[in-house]
Amino acid sequence: MTVHLQHDHVYERSKMVERIMSNHELVEEELRKAIGCVITKNEHDLLHFHVMGIDGWDRYKNANIKVYDMKDCTWII
């Protein structure tokens, strides 16, 4: 069985750019949100089908996708 993995931006890049362009003082705050996540193709489809208009980790929560932090070795969601 082949599992197709994809890179996902936890906080959508386009929304981050919009916030930075509207207030340049938010650059550092927004850059801290530049987090990548590896997900399956099925999870990617769930994110884009079920959680329109939601940003950040809340997208994963609402799509019932479990997230494990490889750096801290803990479950985030």
Steps between C-alpha positions, in 0.01 A plus 500: 500500500638838399430801721540835330633768733468873456643809664239730652533846648329498840422870464411581142772703328255727321337602829839558661603726211173692524553563872861610447409731214226662708730549800877467456546485877355147487794354302669320791170370639393369160838341429467298821187353342692378193465135601500206262318173554525171308160351430353230280313581180176392672567738792577779254163443332326505840665830592393670182151353494388538863675802646469792261550835672688352798874548547776344708476188713122547522479372141647167609278481808186562297602240243574247779863463392739394775828694508825379656785746563820321395718764671339476844377139460150596613151492357380850416151391402 
